[in-house]
Amino acid sequence: MVEQIIFLALLTLGIGLFVRSIQKIRRNIFLGRPLQINDRKAERWKLMGMVALGQSKMVVRPLAGFFHILIYAGFVLINIEVLEIILDGLTGSHRIFADVFGGVYNLAIGFFEVLAVLVMLACFVFLVRRLSGKPARVSSIQLKGWAYTDAMLILGIELVLMSALLLMNAAEGAMPHSDKAPFLVSAFISPWFLGFSPESLHLIERTAWWFHAVGILAFLNYLPFSKHFHIVLAFPNVWYSKLGAKGKFPNHEAIKKEVELMMNPSAEANGAQPQGDEPIKFGAKDVADLSWKQLLDAYSCTECGRCSSECPANQTGKLLSPRKIMMDTRDRLEEVGRNIDKHGSDFVDGKSLLGDYISEEELWACTTCNACTQACPVNIDPLSIIMDLRRELVLEQSKAPGSLTAMFNNVENNGAPWPFSPSDRGSWRQS
């Protein structure tokens, strides 16, 4: 009974802290502008099933995709055994599902053990890859410091948790008259415990059980502070994906109305800004100017670097990295959230996403080719953030590269991007 009370207390604390972290992340995401996304629901469910659940974009790179699917499948399926551990901890039972499911349970436990070994293999491969620094996208300067440590911690934690699971089963399998489940993999580990007393085996099994259970709760609370949180947010993020043409940018209604009035001054000014209202905001300077979907994108980033590895600007040595755009957006949003927690919602720290985190040079290096959005395994759209920050520069700060400023002036004065008056536009035909 004492063990059950301790387990209940730890479970309540672990879930409570996790829910608190989720609430903060949700609050941060909804600091963004409101946005309605509820169309084409059948298409969205299908897309989520293919991309988030089916991992269809991961296997574009077969080797990395294969090992990632092993970890993903292990995480999802082994959680069924975690459910049993939770029920055992609360009820004081031992392998509560064994008597309920019989032979199916035995097959499941054997499968879970094989899967645990495959997860460990995949983690080991990814650890070696990161330590070797290849491919370049896993060793770039953006992944120095916490980003690198976070990735290594995730792989290390998964290795330790899977090891504890196998050790628990191996110790139980070595006990006299152990017939609860056929341990397919840990049966090869059980001989290590030959000569151990039943009391020692029970102590090892219980220690591994508690280590695994508490480790899962600790990992659960580590997720919101880690890039590994994408395993939770990938599903809603894909569901809310942009379904239209990737190259289509939304019109700003106020600008659209001004153009319509310029083209037809006699048209009614419906939708124009009423006199006395606050000036309309164009583009985005800080995270609160972005939409909640763009902020959800930032939290969903896996930092895999596929976007940057496909970006032509990045590949030709330009400063732009779509991965950095998403990481910077998330870092700034986290900073704003901490300011709210510490100082209240009205606190202004004098910093902004544009300038303090993302430079103008990065923004203007983008070719708007959409290679990054196409490459992202969870349908993140870095380009939408880049374009909103550009709009801030051009429409709010009147700042743009000289070549673009010249083009803007030509369009305004000549009705075309070229420095020729409309009357001279066809003169080239006379030469």
LUMTITOR-779464 format. One line per 5 residues: number of its first residue (from 1); for each residue x, z, y of N, C-alpha, C. Coordinates in steps of 0.1 Angstrom, whole numbers, plus 5000, padded with zeros to 4 digits. Example, Ala and Ser with C-alpha at 12.3 -4.5 7.8 and 13.67 -1.06 7.14 Angstrom:
REM residues 2
1) 5132:5078:4943:5123:5078:4955:5132:5078:4967; 5128:5071:4978:5137:5071:4989:5129:5079:5000
***
This chain:
REM residues 431
1) 5008:5000:4988:5000:5000:5000:5009:5000:5013; 5020:5007:5012:5029:5007:5024:5034:4993:5027; 5038:4986:5016:5043:4972:5018:5032:4964:5024; 5020:4965:5020:5009:4957:5025:5007:4960:5040; 5008:4972:5044:5006:4976:5058:5018:4970:5066
6) 5030:4971:5061:5041:4966:5068:5040:4951:5070; 5036:4944:5059:5034:4930:5059:5023:4926:5069; 5012:4933:5069:5001:4930:5078:5006:4931:5093; 5014:4942:5096:5019:4944:5109:5028:4933:5113; 5037:4929:5104:5046:4918:5108:5039:4905:5110
11) 5029:4902:5101:5021:4890:5102:5013:4889:5115; 5007:4900:5119:5000:4901:5131:5009:4899:5143; 5020:4906:5143:5030:4904:5154:5035:4890:5155; 5039:4884:5143:5044:4870:5143:5034:4860:5148; 5021:4861:5143:5011:4852:5148:5007:4854:5162
16) 5007:4867:5166:5004:4870:5180:5014:4865:5190; 5027:4866:5187:5037:4861:5196:5037:4846:5196; 5034:4840:5185:5033:4825:5184:5021:4820:5193; 5010:4826:5192:4998:4822:5200:5001:4824:5214; 5008:4834:5218:5012:4836:5232:5021:4825:5237
21) 5031:4821:5229:5039:4810:5233:5031:4797:5234; 5022:4795:5225:5014:4783:5226:5005:4783:5238; 5000:4794:5242:4992:4795:5254:5000:4791:5267; 5013:4796:5267:5021:4792:5278:5024:4777:5279; 5027:4771:5267:5030:4757:5267:5017:4749:5271
26) 5006:4754:5266:4993:4747:5270:4991:4748:5285; 4994:4760:5291:4992:4761:5305:5002:4752:5312; 5014:4751:5308:5024:4742:5314:5020:4728:5314; 5015:4723:5302:5010:4709:5301:4999:4706:5311; 4990:4716:5312:4978:4713:5321:4981:4716:5335
31) 4994:4719:5339:4997:4718:5353:4997:4704:5358; 4997:4694:5349:4997:4680:5353:4984:4676:5358; 4984:4664:5363:4971:4658:5368:4961:4656:5357; 4948:4657:5360:4938:4655:5349:4938:4640:5345; 4934:4637:5333:4934:4624:5328:4924:4623:5317
36) 4915:4614:5317:4905:4612:5306:4910:4602:5296; 4911:4607:5283:4915:4598:5272:4906:4602:5261; 4895:4594:5259:4886:4597:5248:4880:4584:5243; 4886:4573:5245:4880:4560:5241:4886:4556:5227; 4879:4546:5221:4884:4540:5209:4889:4551:5198
41) 4880:4560:5196:4884:4572:5187:4888:4568:5173; 4880:4558:5167:4884:4554:5154:4898:4548:5153; 4901:4541:5163:4915:4535:5164:4925:4546:5165; 4922:4556:5173:4931:4567:5175:4934:4575:5163; 4923:4578:5155:4925:4585:5143:4933:4577:5133
46) 4931:4564:5132:4939:4556:5123:4953:4556:5127; 4956:4555:5140:4970:4555:5145:4977:4568:5142; 4969:4579:5144:4975:4592:5141:4979:4593:5126; 4970:4588:5118:4972:4588:5103:4985:4580:5099; 4986:4569:5106:4998:4560:5102:5011:4565:5108
51) 5011:4569:5121:5023:4572:5128:5027:4587:5126; 5018:4596:5129:5022:4610:5128:5022:4615:5114; 5011:4612:5106:5010:4617:5092:5018:4608:5083; 5017:4595:5085:5023:4585:5076:5038:4582:5079; 5043:4586:5091:5057:4584:5095:5061:4569:5095
56) 5051:4561:5098:5054:4546:5097:5065:4541:5106; 5067:4548:5118:5078:4543:5127:5091:4549:5123; 5091:4560:5115:5104:4566:5111:5112:4556:5102; 5105:4549:5093:5111:4541:5083:5116:4528:5088; 5115:4526:5101:5121:4514:5107:5136:4514:5105
61) 5141:4526:5105:5155:4529:5101:5155:4536:5088; 5156:4528:5077:5153:4533:5063:5160:4545:5059; 5173:4546:5061:5181:4557:5056:5177:4570:5063; 5177:4570:5076:5173:4582:5083:5158:4585:5081; 5150:4575:5080:5136:4577:5077:5133:4583:5064
66) 5141:4579:5054:5139:4585:5040:5142:4600:5040; 5153:4604:5046:5157:4618:5046:5148:4626:5055; 5143:4620:5066:5134:4627:5074:5120:4630:5067; 5116:4620:5059:5103:4621:5052:5105:4632:5041; 5116:4634:5035:5119:4645:5026:5116:4658:5033
71) 5122:4660:5045:5121:4673:5052:5106:4675:5056; 5100:4664:5061:5087:4664:5066:5077:4668:5054; 5079:4661:5043:5070:4664:5031:5072:4678:5026; 5085:4683:5026:5088:4696:5022:5081:4706:5031; 5082:4704:5044:5076:4713:5053:5061:4715:5051
76) 5055:4703:5049:5040:4703:5048:5036:4709:5034; 5042:4705:5023:5037:4708:5010:5041:4723:5006; 5053:4726:5010:5058:4740:5006:5050:4750:5013; 5044:4747:5024:5035:4756:5031:5023:4761:5023; 5020:4753:5013:5010:4758:5003:5014:4770:4996
81) 5027:4770:4993:5033:4782:4986:5034:4794:4997; 5036:4790:5009:5037:4800:5020:5023:4807:5021; 5012:4799:5019:4999:4805:5019:4997:4816:5008; 5003:4812:4996:5002:4822:4985:5011:4834:4988; 5022:4833:4995:5030:4844:4998:5023:4853:5008
86) 5016:4847:5018:5008:4855:5027:4997:4863:5020; 4990:4856:5011:4979:4863:5004:4985:4874:4995; 4996:4872:4988:5002:4882:4980:5006:4894:4989; 5012:4891:5001:5016:4902:5010:5004:4910:5014; 4993:4904:5017:4981:4911:5022:4974:4919:5011
91) 4973:4913:4999:4965:4919:4988:4974:4928:4979; 4987:4927:4979:4995:4934:4970:4996:4928:4956; 4991:4915:4955:4992:4908:4942:5005:4901:4941; 5007:4894:4929:5019:4887:4927:5015:4873:4921; 5018:4862:4929:5014:4849:4925:4999:4848:4922
96) 4992:4850:4933:4977:4851:4932:4971:4838:4927; 4977:4827:4930:4972:4814:4926:4974:4811:4911; 4983:4818:4905:4987:4814:4891:4975:4815:4881; 4967:4826:4882:4956:4828:4873:4944:4819:4877; 4944:4815:4890:4932:4807:4895:4934:4793:4891
101) 4946:4787:4892:4947:4773:4890:4954:4769:4876; 4959:4779:4869:4965:4777:4856:4976:4766:4856; 4974:4756:4847:4984:4746:4845:4987:4738:4857; 4977:4736:4866:4980:4729:4879:4990:4737:4887; 4989:4750:4887:4998:4758:4894:5012:4757:4889
106) 5013:4756:4876:5027:4755:4870:5033:4742:4874; 5025:4731:4874:5030:4718:4879:5034:4719:4894; 5026:4725:4902:5028:4726:4916:5041:4733:4919; 5044:4745:4912:5056:4753:4914:5068:4745:4911; 5067:4737:4899:5079:4729:4896:5081:4718:4906
111) 5070:4712:4911:5072:4702:4921:5078:4707:4934; 5073:4719:4938:5078:4725:4950:5093:4728:4949; 5097:4732:4938:5112:4735:4936:5120:4722:4937; 5115:4712:4931:5122:4699:4933:5122:4695:4947; 5111:4696:4954:5110:4693:4968:5120:4701:4976
116) 5121:4714:4973:5130:4723:4980:5144:4718:4979; 5148:4713:4967:5162:4708:4966:5164:4696:4974; 5154:4687:4974:5154:4675:4982:5155:4678:4997; 5148:4688:5001:5149:4692:5015:5163:4697:5019; 5169:4705:5010:5182:4709:5012:5192:4698:5012
121) 5190:4688:5004:5199:4676:5004:5198:4669:5017; 5185:4667:5022:5184:4660:5035:5190:4668:5046; 5188:4681:5046:5194:4689:5057:5209:4688:5056; 5215:4688:5044:5229:4687:5043:5234:4674:5048; 5227:4663:5045:5231:4650:5050:5231:4649:5065
126) 5220:4655:5071:5219:4655:5086:5229:4664:5092; 5233:4675:5086:5244:4683:5091:5257:4676:5091; 5260:4669:5080:5272:4662:5079:5273:4651:5090; 5261:4644:5092:5260:4633:5102:5263:4639:5116; 5257:4650:5119:5259:4655:5133:5274:4660:5134
131) 5279:4666:5124:5293:4671:5125:5303:4659:5126; 5299:4648:5120:5308:4636:5121:5307:4629:5134; 5296:4631:5141:5293:4625:5154:5288:4611:5153; 5283:4607:5141:5278:4593:5139:5264:4594:5133; 5255:4585:5138:5257:4575:5149:5259:4582:5163
136) 5262:4573:5172:5265:4579:5186:5254:4586:5192; 5241:4582:5189:5230:4588:5195:5228:4603:5192; 5234:4608:5181:5233:4622:5178:5245:4630:5183; 5254:4623:5190:5265:4630:5196:5268:4627:5210; 5258:4622:5217:5259:4618:5231:5260:4631:5240
141) 5264:4629:5252:5266:4640:5262:5253:4648:5264; 5241:4641:5262:5228:4647:5265:5226:4658:5254; 5232:4658:5243:5230:4667:5232:5241:4678:5231; 5249:4679:5242:5258:4690:5242:5251:4703:5246; 5257:4714:5242:5251:4727:5246:5239:4731:5237
146) 5228:4735:5243:5217:4741:5236:5211:4730:5227; 5210:4718:5231:5203:4707:5223:5211:4705:5210; 5224:4706:5210:5232:4705:5198:5230:4717:5189; 5231:4729:5195:5229:4741:5188:5215:4742:5182; 5205:4738:5189:5192:4738:5184:5190:4730:5171
151) 5196:4718:5172:5195:4709:5160:5202:4715:5148; 5214:4721:5150:5221:4727:5139:5214:4739:5134; 5208:4747:5143:5201:4759:5139:5189:4756:5130; 5182:4745:5134:5170:4741:5126:5174:4737:5112; 5184:4729:5110:5189:4725:5097:5194:4737:5089
156) 5201:4746:5096:5207:4758:5089:5195:4767:5084; 5185:4769:5093:5174:4778:5089:5167:4772:5077; 5164:4759:5077:5157:4753:5066:5165:4754:5053; 5178:4753:5054:5187:4755:5042:5186:4769:5037; 5186:4779:5046:5185:4793:5042:5172:4796:5036
161) 5161:4791:5042:5147:4794:5037:5145:4788:5023; 5150:4776:5021:5148:4770:5008:5157:4777:4997; 5169:4782:5002:5177:4789:4992:5171:4802:4988; 5164:4809:4998:5157:4821:4995:5146:4819:4985; 5139:4808:4987:5128:4805:4978:5133:4803:4963
166) 5144:4795:4962:5149:4793:4948:5155:4806:4942; 5161:4814:4951:5167:4826:4946:5156:4836:4941; 5145:4836:4948:5134:4845:4944:5128:4841:4931; 5127:4828:4929:5122:4823:4916:5132:4825:4905; 5144:4823:4908:5155:4825:4898:5155:4839:4893
171) 5155:4849:4902:5155:4863:4898:5143:4866:4890; 5131:4861:4894:5119:4863:4886:5120:4857:4872; 5125:4845:4872:5127:4838:4859:5136:4845:4849; 5145:4853:4855:5155:4860:4846:5149:4873:4841; 5138:4877:4846:5132:4890:4841:5126:4888:4827
176) 5127:4899:4819:5121:4898:4806:5106:4896:4806; 5101:4887:4797:5087:4884:4796:5082:4877:4809; 5090:4870:4816:5085:4863:4828:5078:4850:4823; 5065:4849:4825:5057:4837:4821:5047:4833:4832; 5050:4837:4844:5040:4834:4855:5041:4819:4858
181) 5053:4813:4858:5054:4799:4862:5067:4793:4856; 5067:4780:4852:5079:4774:4847:5087:4770:4858; 5098:4776:4861:5107:4773:4872:5116:4762:4869; 5113:4750:4873:5119:4738:4869:5134:4737:4874; 5136:4741:4886:5150:4741:4892:5157:4754:4891
186) 5150:4765:4895:5157:4778:4895:5160:4783:4881; 5154:4776:4870:5158:4780:4857:5173:4778:4854; 5179:4768:4862:5193:4766:4861:5201:4777:4868; 5194:4784:4877:5201:4795:4885:5199:4808:4877; 5189:4810:4870:5186:4823:4863:5197:4828:4855
191) 5205:4819:4848:5216:4824:4840:5226:4832:4848; 5227:4830:4861:5236:4838:4869:5233:4853:4868; 5221:4856:4865:5217:4870:4865:5217:4876:4851; 5223:4870:4841:5224:4875:4828:5231:4889:4829; 5226:4899:4822:5232:4912:4823:5227:4921:4833
196) 5219:4916:4843:5213:4924:4853:5202:4932:4847; 5200:4944:4852:5189:4953:4847:5176:4948:4853; 5165:4951:4847:5152:4947:4852:5150:4952:4867; 5155:4964:4869:5153:4970:4882:5161:4962:4893; 5173:4958:4889:5181:4949:4898:5175:4936:4901
201) 5170:4930:4890:5163:4917:4892:5151:4918:4901; 5143:4929:4899:5131:4931:4907:5135:4933:4922; 5146:4940:4924:5151:4942:4938:5155:4929:4944; 5162:4921:4937:5167:4908:4942:5155:4899:4945; 5145:4899:4936:5133:4891:4938:5125:4895:4950
206) 5124:4909:4952:5116:4914:4963:5124:4912:4976; 5137:4913:4976:5145:4911:4988:5144:4896:4992; 5145:4887:4983:5143:4873:4986:5129:4870:4991; 5119:4876:4985:5105:4874:4989:5104:4878:5003; 5108:4890:5007:5107:4895:5020:5115:4887:5030
211) 5127:4883:5026:5135:4875:5035:5128:4862:5038; 5123:4855:5027:5116:4843:5029:5104:4844:5038; 5096:4855:5036:5083:4857:5043:5086:4860:5058; 5096:4869:5061:5099:4872:5074:5106:4861:5081; 5114:4853:5073:5121:4842:5079:5111:4831:5084
216) 5101:4829:5076:5090:4819:5080:5084:4824:5093; 5080:4836:5094:5074:4841:5107:5084:4840:5119; 5097:4843:5116:5107:4841:5127:5108:4827:5131; 5108:4818:5121:5110:4803:5124:5097:4799:5131; 5086:4804:5128:5073:4800:5135:5074:4803:5150
221) 5080:4814:5153:5082:4818:5167:5094:4812:5174; 5102:4806:5166:5113:4798:5172:5109:4784:5176; 5099:4779:5169:5094:4765:5171:5091:4762:5186; 5083:4771:5193:5080:4767:5206:5092:4766:5216; 5103:4771:5212:5115:4771:5220:5125:4760:5216
226) 5120:4752:5206:5129:4742:5200:5123:4728:5200; 5132:4718:5199:5127:4705:5198:5119:4703:5185; 5120:4712:5175:5113:4711:5163:5098:4713:5165; 5094:4717:5177:5080:4719:5180:5072:4705:5179; 5080:4694:5178:5073:4681:5177:5065:4680:5164
231) 5068:4689:5154:5060:4688:5141:5046:4692:5144; 5043:4700:5154:5030:4704:5158:5024:4694:5168; 5031:4690:5178:5026:4682:5189:5026:4667:5186; 5033:4663:5175:5033:4648:5172:5019:4643:5170; 5010:4651:5163:4997:4647:5160:4988:4644:5172
236) 4986:4654:5181:4978:4651:5193:4985:4641:5202; 4998:4641:5202:5005:4631:5211:5002:4617:5207; 5003:4615:5194:5000:4601:5189:4985:4598:5191; 4976:4608:5189:4962:4605:5191:4959:4600:5205; 4966:4606:5215:4964:4603:5229:4973:4591:5233
241) 4978:4584:5224:4987:4573:5228:4980:4562:5237; 4988:4555:5244:4983:4544:5252:4980:4532:5242; 4968:4528:5242:4964:4518:5232:4964:4504:5238; 4964:4503:5252:4964:4490:5258:4978:4483:5257; 4979:4472:5264:4992:4465:5265:5002:4474:5271
246) 5014:4474:5264:5025:4483:5269:5029:4480:5283; 5029:4467:5287:5034:4463:5300:5024:4464:5311; 5012:4469:5308:5001:4470:5318:5003:4484:5325; 5004:4484:5338:5005:4496:5346:4992:4498:5353; 4987:4511:5354:4974:4513:5361:4975:4511:5376
251) 4965:4506:5382:4964:4504:5396:4961:4517:5403; 4967:4519:5414:4963:4531:5423:4951:4527:5431; 4940:4533:5429:4927:4529:5435:4928:4528:5450; 4935:4537:5456:4935:4537:5471:4943:4524:5476; 4954:4521:5469:4962:4509:5472:4954:4497:5469
256) 4947:4497:5458:4939:4485:5454:4928:4482:5465; 4922:4493:5470:4911:4491:5480:4917:4486:5493; 4929:4491:5497:4935:4486:5509:4938:4471:5508; 4943:4467:5496:4946:4453:5494:4933:4444:5495; 4922:4450:5489:4910:4442:5489:4905:4441:5503
261) 4906:4452:5511:4902:4451:5525:4910:4441:5533; 4923:4441:5530:4932:4432:5537:4929:4417:5534; 4925:4415:5521:4921:4401:5517:4907:4397:5522; 4899:4407:5524:4885:4405:5528:4881:4416:5537; 4884:4415:5550:4881:4426:5560:4866:4429:5561
266) 4858:4420:5557:4843:4422:5559:4838:4430:5547; 4846:4432:5536:4841:4440:5525:4839:4454:5528; 4830:4460:5521:4827:4475:5523:4839:4483:5519; 4841:4494:5526:4853:4502:5523:4850:4513:5514; 4842:4510:5503:4839:4520:5493:4852:4525:5486
271) 4853:4538:5485:4865:4543:5478:4876:4545:5488; 4876:4541:5500:4886:4543:5510:4886:4558:5513; 4898:4563:5518:4899:4577:5521:4891:4581:5533; 4882:4591:5532:4875:4596:5543:4884:4602:5554; 4880:4600:5566:4887:4606:5577:4888:4621:5576
276) 4900:4627:5578:4902:4641:5578:4906:4647:5565; 4906:4639:5554:4910:4644:5541:4925:4645:5541; 4930:4652:5531:4945:4653:5530:4950:4639:5525; 4962:4636:5530:4968:4623:5526:4968:4622:5511; 4966:4609:5506:4967:4607:5492:4981:4607:5487
281) 4984:4613:5476:4997:4613:5470:5000:4601:5462; 5011:4594:5464:5015:4583:5457:5027:4586:5448; 5026:4583:5435:5037:4585:5426:5039:4600:5423; 5051:4604:5418:5053:4617:5414:5067:4622:5418; 5068:4633:5424:5081:4639:5428:5084:4651:5418
286) 5074:4658:5414:5077:4669:5405:5067:4669:5393; 5069:4678:5384:5061:4677:5371:5046:4678:5374; 5042:4686:5384:5028:4687:5387:5021:4674:5392; 5029:4665:5396:5024:4652:5400:5022:4642:5388; 5028:4646:5377:5026:4638:5365:5013:4641:5358
291) 5008:4633:5349:4996:4636:5342:4999:4646:5330; 4988:4653:5325:4991:4662:5314:4996:4654:5302; 4992:4642:5300:4997:4634:5289:5012:4632:5290; 5017:4629:5302:5031:4627:5303:5039:4640:5300; 5033:4651:5304:5039:4664:5301:5038:4668:5286
296) 5027:4663:5280:5026:4665:5265:5037:4656:5258; 5040:4644:5264:5050:4636:5259:5064:4643:5259; 5066:4650:5270:5079:4657:5272:5081:4668:5261; 5070:4676:5258:5071:4686:5248:5072:4680:5234; 5067:4668:5232:5067:4662:5219:5080:4655:5215
301) 5089:4654:5225:5102:4647:5223:5110:4653:5211; 5114:4645:5202:5122:4650:5191:5137:4649:5194; 5141:4643:5205:5155:4642:5209:5163:4633:5199; 5156:4625:5192:5162:4617:5182:5171:4606:5188; 5168:4602:5200:5177:4592:5207:5174:4577:5203
306) 5163:4575:5196:5160:4561:5192:5156:4553:5205; 5150:4559:5214:5146:4553:5227:5159:4548:5234; 5169:4557:5236:5181:4554:5243:5189:4543:5235; 5189:4544:5222:5197:4534:5214:5191:4520:5215; 5178:4519:5219:5172:4506:5221:5172:4501:5235
311) 5175:4510:5244:5174:4507:5259:5185:4498:5263; 5182:4486:5268:5193:4477:5272:5201:4482:5284; 5195:4489:5293:5202:4495:5304:5213:4505:5299; 5208:4514:5289:5217:4524:5284:5228:4517:5276; 5225:4506:5268:5235:4500:5260:5245:4492:5268
316) 5242:4489:5280:5252:4481:5289:5259:4491:5298; 5258:4504:5296:5266:4513:5303:5259:4519:5316; 5247:4516:5318:5240:4521:5330:5237:4536:5327; 5234:4543:5338:5232:4558:5337:5219:4561:5330; 5210:4552:5329:5197:4556:5324:5197:4559:5309
321) 5190:4569:5305:5188:4573:5291:5173:4578:5290; 5164:4570:5284:5150:4575:5283:5149:4589:5276; 5158:4592:5267:5158:4605:5261:5160:4616:5271; 5170:4613:5280:5173:4623:5291:5161:4624:5300; 5154:4614:5303:5142:4614:5311:5132:4624:5306
326) 5130:4624:5292:5120:4633:5286:5126:4647:5285; 5138:4648:5282:5144:4662:5282:5144:4668:5295; 5147:4661:5306:5147:4666:5319:5133:4670:5324; 5123:4662:5320:5110:4665:5323:5105:4678:5317; 5109:4680:5304:5106:4692:5297:5113:4704:5303
331) 5126:4703:5306:5134:4713:5312:5128:4718:5325; 5124:4708:5334:5119:4712:5346:5105:4718:5345; 5097:4714:5335:5084:4720:5333:5086:4734:5328; 5095:4736:5319:5098:4750:5315:5102:4759:5326; 5111:4753:5335:5115:4761:5347:5103:4765:5356
336) 5094:4755:5358:5082:4758:5366:5074:4769:5359; 5073:4768:5346:5065:4778:5339:5071:4792:5340; 5084:4793:5339:5091:4806:5341:5089:4811:5355; 5089:4803:5365:5087:4807:5379:5072:4813:5380; 5063:4806:5374:5049:4811:5374:5048:4825:5368
341) 5055:4827:5356:5054:4839:5349:5061:4850:5358; 5071:4847:5365:5079:4857:5373:5073:4859:5387; 5069:4849:5393:5066:4850:5408:5051:4846:5411; 5044:4841:5402:5030:4837:5404:5029:4822:5407; 5017:4817:5407:5015:4802:5407:5018:4796:5421
346) 5019:4804:5431:5021:4798:5444:5036:4798:5448; 5045:4802:5439:5059:4802:5442:5064:4788:5442; 5073:4786:5452:5080:4773:5454:5095:4775:5454; 5101:4769:5444:5116:4771:5443:5124:4761:5451; 5118:4752:5457:5125:4742:5465:5132:4731:5457
351) 5129:4731:5444:5135:4720:5435:5124:4711:5431; 5128:4700:5425:5119:4690:5420:5125:4682:5409; 5116:4675:5401:5121:4667:5390:5129:4655:5395; 5124:4649:5406:5131:4638:5412:5142:4644:5421; 5154:4640:5419:5166:4645:5427:5174:4656:5420
356) 5167:4667:5416:5174:4678:5410:5176:4676:5395; 5168:4668:5389:5170:4665:5375:5172:4651:5372; 5164:4642:5378:5165:4628:5375:5170:4621:5388; 5180:4613:5387:5185:4606:5399:5179:4593:5402; 5180:4588:5414:5175:4575:5418:5182:4564:5410
361) 5195:4566:5407:5202:4555:5400:5197:4553:5386; 5193:4564:5380:5187:4563:5366:5174:4555:5367; 5166:4558:5377:5153:4552:5378:5154:4537:5380; 5163:4533:5389:5164:4518:5392:5171:4510:5382; 5178:4517:5372:5184:4510:5361:5174:4505:5351
366) 5162:4510:5351:5152:4507:5341:5147:4492:5343; 5147:4484:5333:5142:4471:5334:5127:4470:5330; 5120:4481:5327:5106:4481:5323:5103:4472:5311; 5113:4472:5302:5111:4463:5290:5102:4469:5279; 5100:4482:5280:5092:4490:5270:5099:4491:5257
371) 5112:4489:5256:5119:4491:5243:5118:4505:5239; 5119:4514:5248:5119:4529:5245:5106:4533:5239; 5095:4528:5245:5081:4532:5240:5079:4527:5226; 5084:4515:5224:5082:4508:5211:5090:4516:5200; 5102:4521:5204:5111:4527:5194:5107:4541:5191
376) 5099:4548:5199:5097:4563:5197:5088:4565:5185; 5093:4574:5176:5085:4577:5164:5072:4584:5166; 5070:4590:5178:5058:4597:5180:5050:4591:5193; 5053:4579:5196:5046:4571:5207:5047:4578:5221; 5059:4583:5224:5061:4588:5237:5064:4577:5247
381) 5060:4578:5259:5061:4567:5269:5070:4572:5281; 5083:4571:5280:5092:4574:5291:5090:4565:5303; 5086:4553:5301:5085:4543:5312:5074:4548:5322; 5063:4554:5317:5053:4558:5327:5058:4568:5337; 5067:4577:5332:5073:4587:5341:5083:4580:5351
386) 5091:4571:5345:5100:4564:5354:5092:4557:5365; 5081:4550:5362:5074:4542:5372:5067:4551:5382; 5062:4563:5378:5056:4572:5388:5067:4578:5397; 5079:4581:5392:5090:4585:5401:5094:4574:5410; 5094:4562:5406:5097:4551:5414:5087:4549:5426
391) 5074:4551:5422:5064:4550:5432:5066:4561:5443; 5070:4572:5439:5073:4583:5449:5084:4578:5459; 5094:4572:5453:5106:4567:5461:5101:4556:5471; 5093:4547:5466:5090:4535:5474:5078:4538:5484; 5068:4545:5479:5055:4546:5487:5055:4559:5495
396) 5063:4569:5491:5063:4582:5499:5076:4583:5507; 5087:4578:5502:5100:4580:5509:5105:4567:5514; 5099:4556:5512:5103:4543:5517:5118:4540:5513; 5121:4543:5500:5135:4541:5496:5135:4532:5484; 5143:4522:5485:5144:4512:5474:5157:4505:5475
401) 5163:4499:5464:5175:4491:5466:5173:4480:5476; 5184:4476:5482:5184:4466:5492:5177:4453:5488; 5179:4449:5475:5174:4436:5471:5158:4437:5470; 5153:4449:5466:5139:4450:5465:5133:4451:5479; 5140:4458:5488:5135:4459:5502:5134:4446:5508
406) 5144:4437:5506:5143:4423:5511:5131:4416:5505; 5129:4418:5493:5117:4411:5486:5104:4416:5492; 5103:4429:5494:5091:4435:5500:5088:4429:5514; 5099:4428:5522:5098:4422:5535:5094:4408:5535; 5099:4400:5525:5095:4386:5524:5081:4384:5520
411) 5076:4393:5511:5062:4392:5507:5053:4395:5518; 5057:4405:5526:5049:4409:5538:5049:4399:5549; 5060:4392:5551:5061:4383:5562:5058:4369:5558; 5062:4365:5546:5061:4351:5542:5051:4349:5530; 5045:4359:5525:5036:4358:5514:5042:4354:5501
416) 5055:4355:5500:5062:4351:5488:5076:4359:5488; 5082:4360:5476:5095:4368:5476:5107:4361:5482; 5105:4348:5486:5117:4341:5492:5117:4341:5507; 5129:4340:5513:5130:4341:5527:5127:4328:5535; 5115:4321:5531:5111:4309:5538:5097:4310:5542
421) 5094:4305:5554:5080:4305:5558:5071:4297:5550; 5058:4300:5549:5049:4292:5541:5050:4277:5544; 5052:4273:5556:5053:4259:5560:5065:4252:5554; 5076:4259:5551:5088:4253:5546:5089:4255:5531; 5079:4260:5524:5081:4264:5510:5083:4252:5501
426) 5078:4240:5505:5079:4228:5497:5091:4219:5501; 5099:4223:5511:5109:4215:5516:5120:4210:5506; 5121:4218:5495:5131:4215:5486:5128:4201:5479; 5116:4197:5479:5112:4184:5473:5117:4172:5480; 5120:4174:5493:5125:4163:5501:5139:4160:5500
431) 5147:4168:5494:5161:4167:5493:5165:4157:5482
***
